[in-house]
Amino acid sequence: MPETTPDLRIAVILASVRQGRRGETYARWIHELIAQREGVASELLDLRDHILPPYLHAELPRLIETKYADETARRWSDAIHGMDGYVIVTPEYNHGYPGQLKNAIDHVQQGWWYKPVGFVTYGGSAAGARAAEQLRSVAVEVRMVPVRTEVNIRLIGLQADEAGRPTDAYYARQSGAMIDQLLWWARVAKQGRTASPPPAS
């Protein structure tokens, strides 16, 4: 039988590029949960594979995004443009999120527009929630739709399997709810973008 084209394409963006990072475990966990959903293709986008130059564009937001001088930036922009929604997996550093994630967001403009985004964070006592709080403001500014439920993984006392994935039922509930909301918004937003081109201002 011929393969069917998925209704939605969702990217899981792995923000940390540090050695010994925990985020890869959580990103693969969420990636697999999304891929289990019917009609959905999930792709893991690792910022280690997209080491971007500093953001130096002179014009915003009227940037013609197909004219990237840097090949890595062009590939990153193309990947983002091809998605219907995103989950950002990020640690919390000093009450914030990694600088390379902000740089990656800034390198793309219209590719983010009118698409949903969910957050999976991890950290100490705050479980990365402060990183997600800051990212919500950034997401709105680039016209994404942040979903309400997020997954905040508290590393202190975390119960995990051999691969390091959370085993507490709470995280299963939170991840399921986040994915439900993300996919609902992704379908609605995709229909809207198809039926009526979104405003450019």
HELIX and SHEET records of a PDB file:
HELIX    1   1 GLY A   23  ALA A   35  1                                  13    
HELIX    2   2 LEU A   47  ASP A   49  5                                   3    
HELIX    3   3 GLU A   71  HIS A   81  1                                  11    
HELIX    4   4 GLY A   99  ASP A  106  1                                   8    
HELIX    5   5 GLN A  110  TRP A  112  5                                   3    
HELIX    6   6 ALA A  129  GLU A  141  1                                  13    
HELIX    7   7 ALA A  169  ALA A  195  1                                  27    
SHEET    1   A 5 VAL A  40  ASP A  46  0                                        
SHEET    2   A 5 LEU A   8  LEU A  14  1                                        
SHEET    3   A 5 GLY A  85  PRO A  91  1                                        
SHEET    4   A 5 PRO A 116  GLY A 123  1                                        
SHEET    5   A 5 VAL A 145  PRO A 146  1                                        
SHEET    1   B 5 VAL A  40  ASP A  46  0                                        
SHEET    2   B 5 LEU A   8  LEU A  14  1                                        
SHEET    3   B 5 GLY A  85  PRO A  91  1                                        
SHEET    4   B 5 PRO A 116  GLY A 123  1                                        
SHEET    5   B 5 VAL A 151  ARG A 154  1                                        
END                                                                             
